[in-house]
Amino acid sequence: MPHSLIPNWTSSGLLPPIRSLDGTSPDRAPYIVTLRSLIDRFATSPERISILQGFLNFRVALHECGINKGFQWLNGSFMTHVEVIDSRNPNDIDVVTFFFLPPKMTQKSLMQSHSNLFSPTETKGIYRVDSYPFILNTSLQPRHVNEIAYWYSMWSHTKETNLWKGFLQVNLAPDEESIAKQLLEQKNKEVTHES
């Protein structure tokens, strides 16, 4: 069951890497959250709403090609209070999609038919998503362990200051998409009205 609450930012403007003071607590990054809680928390400005709209559109594109089983890790400046830390808006959202291949598809056939969904340059331009794929239904090899360790180590610290930080995980299943889209539209009206 996903946690409904995303931890507050630390005084450094980062999600904490662990919610509890107990270092052995399982309540740590990646925090498993719903799309609803993601939008509730981060749809706070026109720029953030635009990035979330792109992210939801990216998910729809994945679902349309049969990718709907797995999960996504979310990070980047979007998950930080970058408006305070760096006095700027976030540019995009960083996403690693851990997914099972659709039935009757191979990695090669999927990449040939939907290469634009697996190119960070293209997904940034189209969806404002810095996207990286990771296929789950393969036998675990040492390189897979290295890839997962890479993402965790890169995403658990800031690049510039080497501070510990947390990140989020959402389910890839499409069952929350319509509620998420409605909530984002509502948030957009609220933010636009406040401007």
BELHU-V460783 format. One line per field, one symbol per residue. ss: DSSP state (H for helix, E for strand, C for the rest). Layout:
# BELHU-V460783
ss = ???
This chain:
# BELHU-V460783
ss = CCCCCCCCECCCCCECCECCCCCCCCCECCEECCHHHHHHHHCCCHHHHHHHHHHHHHHHHHHHCCCCCEEEEEECHHHCCHHHHCCCCCCCEEEEEEECCCCCCCHHHHHHHCHHHHCHHHHHHHHCEEEEEEECCCCCCHHHHHHHHHHHHHHCECCCCCCECCCEEEECCHHHHHHHHHHHHHHHHHHHHHC
